[in-house]
Amino acid sequence: MADNKDMRDARDRSKINAGESYELSYIEEKLGVSRQQVEEAIKAVGNSREKVEEYLKKK
């Protein structure tokens, strides 16, 4: 099932869907990191946006 971009609620904001290029791009631009670093962070700490951002800020 396709992601409905018209529906905006807390569920979409708290997790990063690694299968959606635009979500990875957002984190890349926000934190100034590469896509590979974002993917590694997701593998290391899971897909929680908060944990991924925290992990990348420490690196």
C-alpha positions as a LaTeX table, in Angstrom:
\begin{tabular}{lrrr}
\hline
Residue & $x$ (\AA) & $y$ (\AA) & $z$ (\AA) \\
\hline
Met1 & 0.00 & 0.00 & 0.00 \\
Ala2 & 1.37 & 3.41 & $-0.94$ \\
Asp3 & 2.23 & 6.00 & 1.67 \\
Asn4 & $-0.53$ & 8.62 & 1.83 \\
Lys5 & 1.31 & 11.95 & 2.03 \\
Asp6 & $-1.96$ & 13.80 & 2.72 \\
Met7 & $-2.33$ & 12.09 & 6.10 \\
Arg8 & $-0.12$ & 13.85 & 8.62 \\
Asp9 & 0.00 & 12.72 & 12.19 \\
Ala10 & 2.52 & 11.74 & 14.85 \\
Arg11 & 2.89 & 8.20 & 13.52 \\
Asp12 & 4.55 & 9.40 & 10.32 \\
Arg13 & 6.88 & 11.77 & 12.14 \\
Ser14 & 8.23 & 9.42 & 14.80 \\
Lys15 & 9.63 & 6.76 & 12.45 \\
Ile16 & 11.85 & 6.82 & 9.36 \\
Asn17 & 10.76 & 4.59 & 6.51 \\
Ala18 & 14.08 & 3.55 & 4.95 \\
Gly19 & 12.20 & 2.46 & 1.83 \\
Glu20 & 11.13 & 6.04 & 1.10 \\
Ser21 & 13.88 & 8.06 & $-0.55$ \\
Tyr22 & 12.35 & 11.41 & 0.45 \\
Glu23 & 12.47 & 10.49 & 4.14 \\
Leu24 & 16.16 & 9.61 & 3.94 \\
Ser25 & 16.84 & 12.80 & 1.96 \\
Tyr26 & 15.16 & 14.89 & 4.66 \\
Ile27 & 17.45 & 13.50 & 7.37 \\
Glu28 & 20.50 & 13.91 & 5.12 \\
Glu29 & 19.75 & 17.58 & 4.52 \\
Lys30 & 18.68 & 18.32 & 8.09 \\
Leu31 & 21.85 & 16.91 & 9.65 \\
Gly32 & 24.30 & 17.38 & 6.78 \\
Val33 & 25.20 & 13.68 & 6.51 \\
Ser34 & 25.36 & 11.16 & 3.69 \\
Arg35 & 22.69 & 8.64 & 2.80 \\
Gln36 & 25.07 & 5.85 & 3.80 \\
Gln37 & 25.44 & 7.38 & 7.28 \\
Val38 & 21.65 & 7.58 & 7.65 \\
Glu39 & 21.24 & 3.95 & 6.58 \\
Glu40 & 23.99 & 2.85 & 9.00 \\
Ala41 & 22.32 & 4.78 & 11.83 \\
Ile42 & 18.98 & 3.06 & 11.10 \\
Lys43 & 20.72 & $-0.33$ & 11.22 \\
Ala44 & 22.45 & 0.60 & 14.49 \\
Val45 & 19.55 & 2.10 & 16.47 \\
Gly46 & 16.37 & 1.23 & 14.56 \\
Asn47 & 13.99 & 3.50 & 12.66 \\
Ser48 & 13.03 & 5.90 & 15.46 \\
Arg49 & 13.62 & 9.40 & 14.06 \\
Glu50 & 14.69 & 10.69 & 17.48 \\
Lys51 & 17.23 & 7.91 & 18.05 \\
Val52 & 18.65 & 8.18 & 14.52 \\
Glu53 & 19.10 & 11.95 & 14.84 \\
Glu54 & 20.69 & 11.56 & 18.28 \\
Tyr55 & 23.05 & 8.86 & 16.95 \\
Leu56 & 24.11 & 10.97 & 13.97 \\
Lys57 & 24.64 & 14.12 & 16.04 \\
Lys58 & 27.06 & 12.21 & 18.30 \\
Lys59 & 29.15 & 11.05 & 15.32 \\
\hline
\end{tabular}
